[in-house]
Amino acid sequence: MAFRITTLETALVFVPAGCTVLGNKKMKNQTTLDTTVPNYSVARMSRQALHMQSDWATLGEVIKLLQYDGHCSAPKDVPEFRRRRVHAGQSVFVMGQEFGGIYVVRFGALKTVLTQADGSEHVIAFALQGDLLGAEGACKQHYWCETFALTECEVIRLPADDYFSPGRAGDGIEHMIYWAISREVARRQSCHAVTHAAKSEVRVARFLAGLSEHHAAQGLSPRCIRLPMTRRDIGSYMSVTLETVSRALSALSHMEIIEVSNRDITIKNMEALVHYEG
């Protein structure tokens, strides 16, 4: 028996043993993935099936990434959610794309960009391990911004058809999603203080303090940070120029609050950084 892959969804399911996959057909509108499906031999498909489970994430992994402490009665060790590798420079989703679900960052760093009517781009958020992506697409059923990978990344998709369908009965997973979205809204509101501080040094200090807090929450060093984003991206996020960001970093370094070596930031005085007001 032979199967012909015509869509991305078909490519992601198990193929019965002893069957052949006919490929080399372009998948429609998948600009962010490798869109050519290769020809697989039966032997190769058997080996691939052995590793298929590694392409899925369990509920337990998602709960751990989100640091959700609520109750969820669903089985936590069953592969439920599809993982997706995103290379640096590729998009997770693009502006105007139909809403397909929300994503949890498994590892890596990403930026979310809003393109204005004049074609200019503005960075509105950065995402790191455990952060949520794409929730704003649920209200209009399409994504209104674009999210790019800054580094090699992997994300876990919580599909719209399963968790955002009309008439769906609430369960533990859905409550977890609502909690995660609420947390994301709270973070965005707190980030408003970063981008609207009076002095550029204060904006940069608060930005670094936020990264430090995120590192600590994920079990990483809160004092040693490697910036995955460029100074230009940071400037776009804070509505200042690249040169302003560089001057602010130099000023904080001169005050011996931080030490700067290219993209590596070492926080020498955490208390001074957190409470810095210029």
C-alpha positions as CSV (number, residue, x, y, z in Angstrom):
1,M,0.0,0.0,0.0
2,A,1.2,3.5,-0.8
3,F,0.4,6.8,0.9
4,R,0.9,10.2,-0.8
5,I,1.7,13.1,1.4
6,T,-0.2,16.2,0.3
7,T,-0.4,18.3,3.4
8,L,1.7,19.1,6.5
9,E,-0.8,17.3,8.7
10,T,-0.5,14.1,6.7
11,A,3.3,14.3,7.1
12,L,3.0,14.4,10.9
13,V,1.1,11.2,11.5
14,F,2.3,7.7,11.8
15,V,2.5,5.6,8.7
16,P,1.6,1.9,9.1
17,A,4.5,-0.5,8.9
18,G,5.1,-2.0,5.5
19,C,3.7,1.0,3.7
20,T,5.5,3.4,1.4
21,V,5.3,7.2,1.5
22,L,5.3,9.0,-1.8
23,G,6.8,12.4,-1.4
24,N,8.6,15.2,-3.2
25,K,5.5,17.4,-3.3
26,K,5.5,21.0,-2.1
27,M,3.2,21.8,0.8
28,K,1.0,24.8,0.5
29,N,1.9,28.0,2.4
30,Q,4.5,26.7,4.8
31,T,7.1,29.3,4.4
32,T,8.6,28.8,7.8
33,L,9.3,25.1,7.5
34,D,11.2,22.8,5.1
35,T,8.4,22.4,2.6
36,T,9.7,19.4,0.6
37,V,8.7,15.9,1.7
38,P,11.4,13.4,0.8
39,N,10.9,9.8,-0.4
40,Y,11.1,7.4,2.4
41,S,11.8,3.7,2.2
42,V,9.9,1.3,4.4
43,A,13.1,0.7,6.5
44,R,13.6,4.4,7.0
45,M,10.0,4.9,8.0
46,S,10.4,2.1,10.6
47,R,13.4,3.8,12.1
48,Q,11.6,7.2,12.1
49,A,8.6,5.7,13.9
50,L,10.9,4.6,16.7
51,H,11.9,8.2,17.3
52,M,8.4,9.7,16.6
53,Q,7.6,10.0,20.3
54,S,10.6,12.4,20.7
55,D,8.7,14.8,18.4
56,W,5.9,15.1,21.0
57,A,5.7,16.7,24.4
58,T,3.8,15.4,27.4
59,L,1.4,17.5,29.5
60,G,3.9,17.1,32.3
61,E,6.6,18.8,30.3
62,V,4.3,21.7,29.4
63,I,3.2,22.1,33.0
64,K,6.9,22.3,34.0
65,L,7.8,24.8,31.3
66,L,4.9,27.1,32.3
67,Q,5.6,26.5,36.0
68,Y,1.9,25.9,36.5
69,D,1.0,25.0,40.1
70,G,-2.7,24.4,39.6
71,H,-4.5,21.0,39.5
72,C,-4.7,19.1,36.2
73,S,-6.2,15.7,36.3
74,A,-5.3,14.7,32.7
75,P,-2.5,12.1,32.3
76,K,0.8,13.9,32.4
77,D,3.0,11.2,30.7
78,V,1.2,10.7,27.4
79,P,2.6,12.5,24.3
80,E,-0.1,15.0,23.4
81,F,1.5,18.2,22.0
82,R,3.6,18.5,18.9
83,R,7.1,19.9,19.1
84,R,8.4,22.0,16.3
85,R,12.0,23.1,15.6
86,V,12.5,26.6,14.4
87,H,15.9,27.8,13.1
88,A,17.3,31.2,13.7
89,G,15.6,33.7,11.4
90,Q,12.6,31.5,10.7
91,S,9.0,32.5,11.8
92,V,6.8,30.5,14.1
93,F,3.8,32.4,12.6
94,V,3.3,35.4,10.4
95,M,1.1,38.4,10.5
96,G,-2.4,37.6,9.1
97,Q,-1.9,33.8,9.3
98,E,-5.0,31.9,10.4
99,F,-4.9,31.2,14.2
100,G,-3.7,27.6,14.7
101,G,-3.1,27.6,18.4
102,I,-0.7,29.0,21.0
103,Y,2.9,28.0,21.5
104,V,5.1,27.3,24.6
105,V,8.8,28.0,24.2
106,R,10.7,24.8,25.0
107,F,14.2,26.3,24.5
108,G,15.7,29.2,22.6
109,A,14.9,32.9,22.2
110,L,12.4,34.7,19.9
111,K,11.1,38.2,19.2
112,T,7.6,39.3,18.2
113,V,7.4,42.1,15.6
114,L,4.5,44.3,14.6
115,T,4.7,45.7,11.1
116,Q,3.2,49.2,10.7
117,A,1.3,50.5,7.7
118,D,4.4,52.2,6.4
119,G,6.4,49.0,6.4
120,S,8.4,49.9,9.6
121,E,8.8,47.1,12.2
122,H,8.6,47.5,15.9
123,V,9.7,44.8,18.4
124,I,6.8,44.4,20.9
125,A,8.1,41.4,22.9
126,F,10.9,38.9,23.5
127,A,10.2,35.2,24.5
128,L,12.4,32.8,26.3
129,Q,12.0,29.3,27.7
130,G,8.6,28.8,29.3
131,D,7.0,31.8,27.7
132,L,3.8,31.8,25.7
133,L,3.4,32.9,22.0
134,G,0.4,33.6,19.8
135,A,-2.4,34.1,22.4
136,E,-3.4,37.4,20.9
137,G,-4.5,35.5,17.7
138,A,-7.5,33.8,19.4
139,C,-9.8,36.8,19.4
140,K,-9.8,37.5,15.7
141,Q,-8.8,33.9,14.6
142,H,-5.6,35.2,13.0
143,Y,-2.2,36.3,14.2
144,W,-1.7,40.1,14.2
145,C,2.0,40.0,14.5
146,E,5.0,37.9,13.5
147,T,7.3,35.9,15.7
148,F,10.9,35.2,14.6
149,A,13.5,32.8,16.2
150,L,16.6,34.7,17.4
151,T,18.4,31.4,18.1
152,E,17.8,27.8,17.4
153,C,14.5,27.1,19.1
154,E,11.9,24.5,19.8
155,V,8.2,25.3,20.5
156,I,5.3,23.2,21.6
157,R,1.9,23.9,20.0
158,L,-1.3,23.7,21.9
159,P,-3.7,23.4,18.9
160,A,-6.7,25.8,18.4
161,D,-9.0,23.0,17.3
162,D,-8.5,21.2,20.7
163,Y,-8.6,24.1,23.1
164,F,-10.3,27.1,21.4
165,S,-13.3,25.5,19.8
166,P,-16.8,26.9,20.5
167,G,-18.7,24.8,23.0
168,R,-15.7,23.0,24.4
169,A,-16.2,21.9,28.0
170,G,-13.6,23.3,30.4
171,D,-11.0,20.9,31.8
172,G,-7.7,21.1,33.6
173,I,-5.7,21.8,30.5
174,E,-7.9,24.6,29.5
175,H,-7.7,26.2,32.9
176,M,-3.9,25.9,32.6
177,I,-4.0,27.8,29.3
178,Y,-6.2,30.5,30.7
179,W,-3.7,30.9,33.6
180,A,-0.8,31.1,31.2
181,I,-2.5,33.7,29.1
182,S,-3.3,35.7,32.2
183,R,0.3,35.6,33.3
184,E,1.4,36.8,29.9
185,V,-0.9,39.8,30.1
186,A,0.5,40.6,33.5
187,R,4.0,40.4,32.2
188,R,3.2,42.7,29.2
189,Q,1.7,45.2,31.6
190,S,4.8,45.2,33.8
191,C,7.0,45.6,30.7
192,H,5.2,48.9,30.1
193,A,7.3,50.4,32.8
194,V,10.5,49.2,31.0
195,T,9.6,51.0,27.7
196,H,8.2,54.2,29.3
197,A,10.9,55.1,31.9
198,A,12.2,58.6,31.6
199,K,15.9,57.8,31.2
200,S,17.4,55.3,28.8
201,E,19.7,53.9,31.5
202,V,16.6,53.2,33.6
203,R,14.9,51.4,30.7
204,V,18.0,49.2,30.1
205,A,18.5,48.5,33.8
206,R,14.8,47.3,34.2
207,F,15.2,45.3,31.0
208,L,18.3,43.5,32.3
209,A,16.6,43.0,35.7
210,G,13.7,41.3,34.0
211,L,16.0,39.0,32.1
212,S,17.8,38.1,35.3
213,E,14.5,37.3,37.0
214,H,13.5,35.1,34.1
215,H,16.8,33.3,34.2
216,A,16.4,32.6,38.0
217,A,12.8,31.3,37.5
218,Q,14.2,28.8,34.9
219,G,17.0,27.6,37.2
220,L,19.7,29.5,35.3
221,S,22.3,32.0,36.7
222,P,20.5,35.3,37.4
223,R,23.9,37.2,37.2
224,C,25.3,35.9,33.9
225,I,23.2,36.7,30.9
226,R,24.0,36.2,27.2
227,L,21.8,38.6,25.2
228,P,20.1,36.6,22.4
229,M,18.9,39.8,20.8
230,T,20.8,42.6,19.2
231,R,21.1,46.1,20.6
232,R,19.0,47.3,17.7
233,D,16.3,44.9,18.7
234,I,16.5,46.1,22.3
235,G,16.3,49.7,21.0
236,S,13.2,48.9,18.9
237,Y,11.6,47.3,21.9
238,M,12.3,50.4,24.1
239,S,11.6,52.9,21.3
240,V,15.2,54.3,21.4
241,T,18.1,54.1,19.0
242,L,20.8,51.4,18.9
243,E,23.4,54.1,20.0
244,T,21.2,55.0,23.0
245,V,21.2,51.3,24.2
246,S,25.0,51.1,23.8
247,R,25.5,54.3,25.8
248,A,23.1,53.1,28.5
249,L,25.0,49.8,28.8
250,S,28.3,51.7,29.0
251,A,26.9,54.0,31.7
252,L,25.8,51.0,33.8
253,S,29.2,49.4,33.3
254,H,31.0,52.6,34.3
255,M,29.0,52.6,37.6
256,E,30.1,49.0,38.1
257,I,26.6,47.8,38.2
258,I,27.2,45.5,35.3
259,E,30.1,44.2,33.2
260,V,29.7,44.1,29.4
261,S,31.6,41.9,26.9
262,N,29.8,42.0,23.6
263,R,26.5,40.1,24.3
264,D,27.6,38.8,27.6
265,I,26.3,40.7,30.6
266,T,27.5,40.0,34.1
267,I,25.5,41.7,36.9
268,K,28.0,42.8,39.6
269,N,25.5,44.6,41.8
270,M,22.0,43.1,41.7
271,E,20.5,45.4,44.3
272,A,21.7,48.5,42.5
273,L,20.4,47.2,39.2
274,V,16.9,46.4,40.5
275,H,16.5,49.7,42.3
276,Y,18.3,51.9,39.7
277,E,16.4,55.1,39.0
278,G,19.1,57.1,37.3
